[in-house]
Amino acid sequence: MKIGFIGLGIMGESMCENIVKKHDDTVYAFDMVEEKTKKLAAAGAVACKSATELAQKSDVIITMVPKSEHSRAVYEEILSVLEEGKTCIDMSTIDPAVSVEIANMVKKTKAAFMDAPVVKSKPAAIAGTLGIYMGGDEKVCAAMKPILSYMGEHVVRMGDNGKGLVMKICHNALVSQIQNGVNETLALAMANGIGVHEFATAISYGGGQNFYLDSKKNVIEKEDYTTAFSVENMAKDVGICMRLAKECDVAMPGVANAKRVYDEALKAGYGKEDFSATIKVVRKR
């Protein structure tokens, strides 16, 4: 089974590398940035010059691109070479409604389609320990789970097309609120002379312990916001959540508050920094 991977950004690069290392057949790679494609070719993938070339040669086509419009554009481009026997897996984090539109478009070619967004960030992508939420036909998800397991250790089906994305958006919206709670309470502790590590250690003794603080305390203390998952990407996900909530008529004031922080972070020029840089916004308030 030949696998093609489109989109070799911060996450996609390492996800594709894991497939190359673990899969026993050809892995094709393509990114709009030629240097990224060359890097994967050096790691053992076969470079393609276009998404269409890759889709034509592959039995399984995996996409990992930034936004809804990028996913739609990729699938519109490769549509003419899709056919029965091919399976498309979009691992991008996009609007669930757009993903369902793409699924319907792809299925008209007799190819299969599923969404499979990921949780955790760059270190987990490198280690192959991502969480992956599948949305699609049960048989398709079962057939593709071994491939997804090259990249993640927790791979779970959430329902039909789009439901993996709904779960991903719920997950990241929750993270945004946990993060904002950490930011606000840490800012208060620091204003009273309590350091980051003292704060994190004390929190770990009670019910407030959380993965976000445990994994980001060193980053925050050093103020080294090297990107594992960017402010702009998290801002995108929080925005998707707010649109989904509006569609479903669900009030989410906590997420709305987190979105305001992210909007301020973007205006302050922190978009390319790690999403933990939002603490700078909260501390300046």
C-alpha positions as CSV (number, residue, x, y, z in Angstrom):
1,M,0.0,0.0,0.0
2,K,1.6,3.2,-1.2
3,I,1.1,6.3,1.0
4,G,1.2,9.9,0.0
5,F,1.6,12.8,2.5
6,I,0.7,16.4,1.5
7,G,1.7,19.3,3.9
8,L,5.1,19.1,5.6
9,G,4.8,21.9,8.2
10,I,5.8,21.8,11.9
11,M,3.5,18.8,12.5
12,G,3.3,17.2,9.1
13,E,7.0,16.9,8.7
14,S,7.5,14.7,11.7
15,M,4.3,12.8,11.1
16,C,5.5,11.9,7.6
17,E,8.9,11.0,8.9
18,N,7.3,8.4,11.2
19,I,5.4,6.9,8.3
20,V,8.6,6.7,6.3
21,K,10.4,4.9,9.2
22,K,7.6,2.4,9.9
23,H,5.9,1.7,6.6
24,D,7.1,-1.2,4.4
25,D,6.1,0.4,1.1
26,T,6.7,3.6,-0.8
27,V,5.9,6.9,0.9
28,Y,5.4,9.9,-1.4
29,A,5.7,13.5,-0.1
30,F,4.8,17.0,-1.3
31,D,4.7,20.5,0.0
32,M,4.3,23.8,-1.7
33,V,7.7,24.8,-0.2
34,E,10.2,22.7,-2.3
35,E,12.8,22.7,0.5
36,K,10.4,20.8,2.8
37,T,9.7,18.2,0.2
38,K,13.5,17.8,-0.3
39,K,14.0,17.3,3.4
40,L,11.5,14.4,3.5
41,A,13.1,12.9,0.4
42,A,16.4,12.9,2.3
43,A,14.7,11.0,5.0
44,G,13.5,8.3,2.6
45,A,10.3,9.6,1.0
46,V,9.8,9.9,-2.7
47,A,9.4,13.6,-3.7
48,C,6.5,14.6,-5.9
49,K,6.2,17.8,-7.9
50,S,2.5,18.3,-7.3
51,A,-0.4,17.2,-5.1
52,T,-2.0,15.6,-8.2
53,E,1.1,13.6,-9.0
54,L,1.2,12.3,-5.4
55,A,-2.5,11.4,-5.4
56,Q,-2.2,9.6,-8.7
57,K,0.6,7.4,-7.4
58,S,-0.8,6.8,-3.9
59,D,-3.4,4.3,-2.5
60,V,-3.7,6.4,0.7
61,I,-3.5,10.2,0.5
62,I,-2.9,12.1,3.8
63,T,-3.3,15.9,4.0
64,M,-2.0,18.1,6.8
65,V,-2.6,21.7,5.8
66,P,-3.3,24.9,7.8
67,K,-6.9,26.0,7.1
68,S,-10.3,25.1,5.6
69,E,-9.6,26.9,2.4
70,H,-6.3,25.0,2.0
71,S,-8.0,21.6,2.5
72,R,-10.7,22.4,0.0
73,A,-8.2,23.6,-2.5
74,V,-6.1,20.5,-2.3
75,Y,-9.0,18.1,-2.7
76,E,-10.4,20.2,-5.6
77,E,-7.0,19.9,-7.3
78,I,-6.6,16.1,-6.9
79,L,-10.3,15.2,-7.5
80,S,-9.7,14.2,-11.1
81,V,-7.3,11.4,-10.1
82,L,-9.3,10.0,-7.2
83,E,-11.1,6.7,-7.8
84,E,-12.4,3.6,-6.1
85,G,-9.7,1.9,-4.0
86,K,-8.1,5.1,-2.9
87,T,-8.6,6.5,0.6
88,C,-8.2,10.2,1.6
89,I,-7.3,11.1,5.2
90,D,-7.4,14.8,6.1
91,M,-5.5,15.4,9.3
92,S,-5.9,19.2,9.2
93,T,-7.8,21.1,11.8
94,I,-10.6,22.8,9.8
95,D,-14.3,23.7,10.1
96,P,-16.3,20.4,10.5
97,A,-18.9,21.6,8.0
98,V,-16.1,22.2,5.4
99,S,-14.7,18.7,6.1
100,V,-18.2,17.2,5.5
101,E,-18.4,19.1,2.2
102,I,-15.0,17.7,1.1
103,A,-16.1,14.2,2.2
104,N,-19.2,14.4,0.0
105,M,-17.1,15.7,-2.9
106,V,-14.5,12.9,-2.6
107,K,-17.0,10.2,-2.2
108,K,-18.6,11.0,-5.6
109,T,-15.4,9.7,-7.1
110,K,-15.9,6.4,-5.3
111,A,-12.8,7.1,-3.2
112,A,-13.1,6.9,0.6
113,F,-12.6,9.9,2.9
114,M,-12.1,10.4,6.7
115,D,-11.0,13.3,9.0
116,A,-8.4,12.5,11.5
117,P,-7.1,15.6,13.3
118,V,-4.4,15.3,15.9
119,V,-3.9,16.5,19.5
120,K,-0.6,17.3,21.3
121,S,2.2,19.2,19.7
122,K,5.6,18.9,18.0
123,P,7.4,16.7,20.6
124,A,4.6,14.1,20.3
125,A,4.6,14.3,16.5
126,I,8.4,13.5,16.6
127,A,7.8,10.6,19.1
128,G,4.8,9.2,17.2
129,T,2.6,9.6,20.3
130,L,-0.1,11.9,19.0
131,G,-3.7,11.5,19.9
132,I,-5.8,11.1,16.8
133,Y,-9.6,11.5,16.5
134,M,-11.2,9.7,13.5
135,G,-14.4,10.7,11.8
136,G,-15.8,8.6,9.0
137,D,-17.3,5.2,7.9
138,E,-16.5,2.6,10.6
139,K,-14.9,0.2,8.1
140,V,-12.7,2.9,6.6
141,C,-11.6,4.0,10.0
142,A,-10.8,0.4,11.0
143,A,-8.8,-0.1,7.8
144,M,-6.8,3.1,8.2
145,K,-6.1,2.8,12.0
146,P,-2.8,0.9,11.5
147,I,-1.5,3.7,9.3
148,L,-2.6,6.3,11.8
149,S,-0.9,4.3,14.5
150,Y,2.5,5.1,12.8
151,M,1.9,8.6,14.1
152,G,-0.2,8.3,17.2
153,E,-0.6,6.0,20.2
154,H,-4.2,6.9,21.0
155,V,-6.4,6.5,17.8
156,V,-10.1,6.6,18.4
157,R,-13.2,6.9,16.2
158,M,-15.6,9.6,17.3
159,G,-18.4,9.0,14.6
160,D,-19.1,9.8,11.0
161,N,-17.4,12.4,8.8
162,G,-16.7,15.6,10.7
163,K,-17.0,14.1,14.2
164,G,-13.2,13.7,14.6
165,L,-12.9,17.5,14.0
166,V,-15.8,18.3,16.4
167,M,-13.8,16.4,19.1
168,K,-10.6,18.1,18.2
169,I,-12.2,21.5,18.4
170,C,-13.8,20.7,21.8
171,H,-10.4,19.5,23.0
172,N,-8.5,22.6,22.0
173,A,-11.3,24.9,23.3
174,L,-10.9,23.2,26.7
175,V,-7.1,23.6,26.5
176,S,-7.6,27.3,25.8
177,Q,-9.6,27.7,29.0
178,I,-7.2,25.7,31.1
179,Q,-4.4,27.8,29.7
180,N,-6.2,31.1,30.4
181,G,-6.8,29.9,34.0
182,V,-3.1,29.1,34.4
183,N,-2.2,32.5,32.9
184,E,-4.4,34.5,35.2
185,T,-3.6,32.6,38.4
186,L,0.1,32.5,37.6
187,A,0.1,36.2,36.9
188,L,-1.5,36.8,40.3
189,A,1.0,34.5,42.1
190,M,3.9,36.3,40.4
191,A,2.5,39.7,41.4
192,N,2.8,38.4,45.0
193,G,6.4,37.2,44.6
194,I,5.7,33.5,43.9
195,G,7.9,32.1,41.1
196,V,6.7,29.9,38.2
197,H,8.2,26.6,39.6
198,E,7.0,27.3,43.1
199,F,3.5,27.9,41.7
200,A,3.6,24.8,39.5
201,T,4.8,22.6,42.3
202,A,2.2,23.9,44.7
203,I,-0.6,23.4,42.1
204,S,0.6,19.8,41.6
205,Y,-0.3,19.0,45.2
206,G,-4.0,19.7,44.6
207,G,-6.9,19.4,42.2
208,G,-5.6,22.1,39.9
209,Q,-2.8,20.0,38.5
210,N,-2.9,20.0,34.7
211,F,-0.9,18.8,31.7
212,Y,-0.6,22.3,30.2
213,L,1.1,23.8,33.3
214,D,3.3,20.7,33.8
215,S,4.5,20.8,30.2
216,K,4.9,24.6,29.8
217,K,6.3,25.7,33.2
218,N,9.9,25.7,32.0
219,V,9.0,27.5,28.8
220,I,7.1,30.2,30.7
221,E,9.9,30.6,33.3
222,K,12.6,31.0,30.6
223,E,10.3,33.1,28.4
224,D,11.5,31.0,25.5
225,Y,8.4,30.7,23.2
226,T,10.0,28.6,20.5
227,T,7.0,27.2,18.6
228,A,5.7,23.7,19.3
229,F,2.1,24.9,18.5
230,S,1.7,28.5,17.4
231,V,-0.6,31.2,18.7
232,E,-2.1,31.7,15.2
233,N,-3.0,28.0,14.9
234,M,-4.6,27.9,18.4
235,A,-6.4,31.2,17.6
236,K,-7.7,29.5,14.4
237,D,-9.1,26.6,16.4
238,V,-10.7,28.8,19.0
239,G,-12.3,30.7,16.2
240,I,-13.7,27.5,14.7
241,C,-15.1,26.6,18.1
242,M,-17.0,29.9,18.3
243,R,-18.4,29.4,14.9
244,L,-19.5,25.8,15.7
245,A,-21.0,26.9,19.0
246,K,-23.0,29.6,17.1
247,E,-24.2,27.0,14.6
248,C,-25.3,24.7,17.4
249,D,-26.8,27.6,19.5
250,V,-24.5,26.7,22.5
251,A,-23.3,29.5,24.7
252,M,-19.5,29.3,25.5
253,P,-18.5,32.5,27.4
254,G,-15.3,30.9,28.7
255,V,-14.1,30.2,25.1
256,A,-15.2,33.7,24.1
257,N,-12.9,35.1,26.8
258,A,-10.0,32.9,25.7
259,K,-10.6,34.1,22.1
260,R,-10.2,37.7,23.3
261,V,-6.8,36.8,24.7
262,Y,-5.8,35.2,21.4
263,D,-7.0,38.2,19.4
264,E,-4.9,40.5,21.6
265,A,-1.9,38.1,21.1
266,L,-2.2,38.3,17.4
267,K,-2.5,42.1,17.4
268,A,0.7,42.2,19.6
269,G,2.6,40.2,16.9
270,Y,2.9,36.9,18.8
271,G,1.2,34.8,16.1
272,K,4.3,32.8,15.1
273,E,5.3,32.2,18.7
274,D,4.3,29.2,20.8
275,F,0.8,29.4,22.1
276,S,2.1,29.7,25.7
277,A,3.1,33.2,24.8
278,T,-0.5,34.3,25.6
279,I,0.7,34.7,29.2
280,K,2.4,37.9,28.0
281,V,-1.0,39.3,27.1
282,V,-2.5,38.4,30.5
283,R,0.5,39.8,32.4
284,K,0.3,43.1,30.5
285,R,-3.4,43.6,31.3
